[in-house]
Amino acid sequence: KLPDQNVAEAVKRLPGLSVANDQGEGRYVVIRGIDPSLVNVTLNGQTLPAPEPDGRVVKLDDLPSAMIQSVVVTKSLLASQDANAIGGEVNVRTKTAFDSKTPFFFDARGAIGLYGINKKSPYEVDGTIGGRFGAGETFGAVLSVNYSRRPIESENFQGSSDWTNTIGGVAVPAGGGYRDYNLYRTRLGIVGNFDWRPSDDVKLYIRSSYSKYQDHETRDQNLLAINFPAKGSGAYNALTLSTLPATATILVRHREEDDNTKSVTLGGDFNVGGGKLSMSGGWTRAEKVDPIRSEFTFTYTPPKTNPLFATYDPSTYPYTLVPSGANGGTFSDPTNFIQSKL
């Protein structure tokens, strides 16, 4: 019932947990500050694979929150859990027909919003139908579907880590970049769960799920770099905070990412004598595809008689660095730039 976009957003409400964010959304769960790659993530008791090719960290933003019944987080592994994680375990469980008090249930929900930056509307719809049937309600089935689409725009400023140059007693950064991100993210989650409980001593089940995540992003970056003369030279000593020789570059990146995770688990719980026997086996597969990942570089080359300068203002936070002089409108006119790199 929580208004969270994904599983990561839901579990961050628990004490001792946080998440690593991307574009304002939770992505990786962090248990007590431990690296997310050291956390084990399971779905209905079976370990989920990681779609990222460079590691074992599982992206929890691939899973819509509407497809889950509960999330159990273990901060220190128990003896009954797989010893393949140092940082703990996140166990996601999907809804079954026997979780409901009524023999038949149907839930539907829709939500829509409005972003202030791009004036676009994100939306989400989901529905769950299920019930118990047969003699004595021994059979149960649940089907749950969730779909969401978020058109996101965000802006940020990336400062410089090089502050080795000083002008008039004021430390000056080597440059700065203004970024504008435009992207849309879609999530699709489908859960199909089936149970058969012929008696109190035998419980058989099938758990199946499919989740699809798409992230299509275009990023524009206006980069302004300062070309400092050699320290101690006459040109260096003549610099002022409003006459810094600069180079202007526009970087345009387009990236598309398509992930999907499939999972099927077959298992059962049996009361045997004075004990209990639980058996399960599963098949999971995670795929990550980047059909497009390109970046274009456009460079501004002013005439020698009219070089480009930048003005540095340290009074703002973190600071302001903009083109100045006759070329003050450099970035606002795309005809000033030529493609220099593909």
ABEGO torsion letter per residue (X at the ends): XBBBABAAAAAAABBGBBBBBBGGBBABBBBGGBBAAABBBBBGGBBBBBABAABABBBAAABBAAABABBBBBABBBAABBBABAAEBBBBBBBBAAABABABBBBBBBBBBBBAAAGBBBBBBBBBBBEBBEBGGABBBBBBBBBBBBBBBBBBBBBBABAABBBGGBBBBAEBBBBBBBBBBBBBBBBBBBBBBABAABBBBBBBBBBBBBBBBBBBBBBBBBBBBBBGBAAAAABBAABBBBBBBBBBBBBBBBBBBBBBBBBBBBBBEABBBBBBBBBBBBBBBBABBBBBBBBBBBBAABBBBBBBBAABOABBBBBBEAAAAAAABAAABBBABX
